[in-house]
């Protein structure tokens, strides 16, 4: 994956081929994380939006979460559990339950779990 200012380009490096362009519709992409299953991507932006992409569905975001007031600095999927998190310049970190089902007819389940305030 290659991040541009407003989109993410997906490449297959084995066959050296461009696969698709994910249109985030945000001011500027700041961070990316790929689900361990490989078919879902979360993108954090500099305008506080978190975009969940299901690459099997569309090149547009499946869900856009407007959780942070300032720039998102990092997003990450947990490697073993159905969790993902985002942290921001507004000194908060959000933890979400993000269940991806093996049945392709069932959409991912996204549930906010916890907000952590980081004080320095």
C-alpha positions in Angstrom: 0.0 0.0 0.0 1.1 3.5 -0.8 -0.5 6.5 0.8 -1.0 9.7 -1.1 -2.4 12.9 0.4 -6.0 12.0 -0.2 -6.0 8.3 -1.2 -4.4 5.0 -0.7 -3.1 2.9 -3.6 -3.0 -0.9 -3.3 -0.3 -2.8 -5.2 0.4 -6.6 -5.5 4.2 -6.7 -5.2 4.4 -10.4 -6.2 3.0 -9.8 -9.7 4.0 -6.1 -9.7 0.5 -4.8 -10.5 -1.7 -1.9 -9.4 -4.9 -3.4 -7.8 -7.1 -0.4 -6.7 -7.2 3.1 -5.4 -9.1 3.7 -2.1 -10.7 7.1 -2.0 -10.8 8.2 1.6 -12.4 11.6 1.1 -10.4 13.3 3.8 -8.1 16.3 3.9 -4.9 14.3 4.3 -4.1 10.7 5.1 -1.9 10.5 8.2 -1.8 6.7 9.1 -2.8 3.3 7.8 -3.2 -0.1 9.3 -4.1 -3.4 7.5 -6.3 -6.1 9.2 -4.4 -9.4 9.8 -6.9 -11.0 7.4 -5.8 -8.6 4.7 -9.2 -7.5 3.3 -9.8 -4.6 5.6 -7.9 -1.3 6.1 -8.3 1.6 8.5 -7.0 5.0 7.5 -6.5 7.9 9.9 -6.6 11.5 8.7 -5.4 14.9 9.6 -9.0 16.2 10.1 -9.8 13.6 12.8 -11.7 11.1 10.7 -11.1 7.4 10.8 -12.1 5.5 7.7 -12.7 1.7 7.6 -12.4 0.1 4.1 -13.7 -3.3 3.2 -11.7 -3.9 0.0 -14.1 -6.6 -1.2 -17.0 -4.1 -1.2 -15.8 -0.8 -2.6 -13.1 1.7 -3.0 -15.1 4.1 -0.9 -15.0 3.8 3.0 -17.5 1.3 4.5 -17.6 3.5 7.6 -16.3 6.9 8.6 -15.9 7.6 12.3 -15.6 11.2 13.4 -14.2 10.6 16.8 -11.3 12.9 17.3 -11.2 16.7 17.3 -7.6 17.1 16.0 -5.2 15.2 13.8 -5.1 11.4 14.1 -1.5 10.4 14.6 -1.7 6.6 14.5 -4.1 3.7 13.9 -3.5 0.0 14.5 -5.3 -3.3 14.4 -4.5 -5.8 17.2 -2.8 -8.9 15.8 -4.9 -11.5 17.8 -8.1 -9.9 19.0 -10.8 -8.1 17.1 -9.7 -4.7 18.3 -8.4 -1.6 16.7 -7.3 1.8 18.1 -6.6 5.4 17.1 -4.7 8.1 18.9 -4.8 11.8 18.2 -3.1 15.1 18.9 -6.1 15.9 21.1 -4.5 13.6 23.8 -7.1 10.9 23.4 -6.9 7.3 22.3 -10.0 5.4 21.2 -10.3 1.6 21.3 -12.9 -0.1 19.1 -14.2 -3.7 18.7 -13.9 -4.4 15.0 -15.2 -7.9 14.2 -14.6 -9.1 10.6 -16.7 -12.1 9.7 -15.6 -14.9 7.4 -19.0 -14.8 5.7 -18.7 -12.3 2.9 -22.4 -11.4 3.1 -22.0 -10.1 6.6 -20.6 -6.6 7.1 -17.9 -5.9 9.7 -19.1 -5.0 13.2 -17.6 -1.8 14.7 -18.4 -0.9 18.3 -16.6 1.9 20.3 -15.3 0.5 23.6 -13.2 2.9 25.5 -11.8 6.5 25.4 -8.5 7.1 27.1 -7.4 10.6 28.0 -3.6 11.0 27.9 -2.2 13.6 30.1 1.4 14.7 29.8 
